[in-house]
Amino acid sequence: MIIDGHSHVTLPIEEHISTMNKAGVDKTVLFSTTFHPETSVNFEEISTSIKFLNDLLAGKKGSMVEARKKAATELATAIARYPDRYVGFGAVPIGLDLQETLQYVNDVIYKNSLTGMGEFTPGNGQIHLMKNIFRASVEFNHLPVWIHAFFPLTIQDINEIAALALEYPETPVILGHLGGCNWLETINLVKEIPNLYLDTSAYYSTFVLGAVINEVPDKCLFGVDRPFGDLQISIDTILRLANSSEISDAVLGGNIARLLQITE
């Protein structure tokens, strides 16, 4: 079974399903999005979308509670349309007090039967704001937490995420994009911490991707990060770089199927 462990709602939904069918992908772990760069019709619109993304990753957009709720509705609609193909992760604002966080997780994640929380995009120096996210994970049966770990996060930020994973050992924590430029230090953390995992999307280089999946094949989760990644190319790259079919099978679906208890 091939599972794309990280892609965002892209429009139209039917085109995404068609792409999954052509690539032989059984399921996608679908994340919400507050913007749709795939609908851009020219470079100017693409530039505007990327500026929005950069501001979001830098933590300049704030909690965006209403925008996130709208995106959550869009996510729920997509999953309801194709419940056999999509598994959902829902975004939760960071920095809310504990009661507000619990209420938000209840209303957006639990009531919509979503499987995890994310993608979290804290800015540099903001990891401490995620404390209540981990507390909420415990309250809701240890929901997995998916965190963007490329720019602008530093190794200090990633170390702080690792510390939270150690503090909450029953909460699966997925570090996006192999830790970005900090992949070498990140892989050592993943080796040491049982509940810390790596997502392969937006990898730093093919050399890095190959090194990581062959070193810790049981801790790597295949991701495409659609619309920013191409599904077929991403699959072909894993197949080309894996040292064995056992490794590619684990990375392309086996690991996340076990983690999220996904069955055929």
C-alpha angles and dihedrals in degrees: 000000000000116000125183099216097195130031133127130234106278127187131273095031092204091061090055092051090049090052090050090051093051092049094046094243113158100194142002127211096224125208128194124246135203093208138031114219090170089072093059113123099193142018093264090060090046090053091051091051093049092049088053089050093049091050090048093051091047090056093245096126098067123212095321089197097172094043090050092050090052090049090049090055090051089050093049090050092053093049092047090053094051107020093159093056105038134063114186137227116185130211119239124190115246123221097045118128117261097262092048090048093050091048092049093049090048094050100039106026109024100038091048092049092238118170102220149354126262176006090203114187107187118175124238109295094015102101091104087067089067095067093101090049089062091045089053091049089059092049091052100050097279100301111203116254119217116198129186103235103178124090129002092030117092130206087264089059091047090050089053090052089050089052090054090049089054091048091051102036096170094056113089109227119198118199110208125230096008090285093298115239088355093063096124095055091040095055090056090054091050090052091054101041116062097203096048117099138179129230115211100211121116090012118191094241139336088254090057093045092052093046093050101044092048093046098047105015093157093057100047123096120197113239135171103186091215127226087033095048134048116239100214095041090049092053093046091051093054091047091049096047102040114101092218142012088249090061095046091047091052095046097042095053119323097084098048092041089060094042095051095029092240115172131189 
